[in-house]
Amino acid sequence: MTLKFFVHYGLHFIFPLFITLFFFKSNWKKVYLIFIATMLVDLDHLIAIPIFDPNRCSINFHPLHSYIAIGFYFVGTFFKPTRVIAIGLLLHILADFVDCWI
């Protein structure tokens, strides 16, 4: 297992847990489950060939990881009904962005 693996999956699972415990104390379990559910954004990997490439930067390669999609996720943070989902999607994008550097 590499440093890239631990950083990537730590940002997918551990970092959102800290965010929920710090900012959403009263209903952290629900928010954490929503954050984990936002990983469904990775379904767009299924249309790529190959589906998984450990050396590929997902940002702006997959449709739901595009700059336009990221813009929509950012805008979603300004509206209460979509805020938690949008934050989860942005945390997911942050985790995937690390793959572009490490």
Buried (B, 14 or more C-beta within 10 A) or exposed (E): EEEBEEBBEEBBBEBBBEBBEEEBEEEBEEBBEBBBEBBEBBEBBEEBEEEEEEEBBBBEBBEBBBEEBBEEBBEBBEEEEBEBBBBBBBBBBBBBBBBEEE
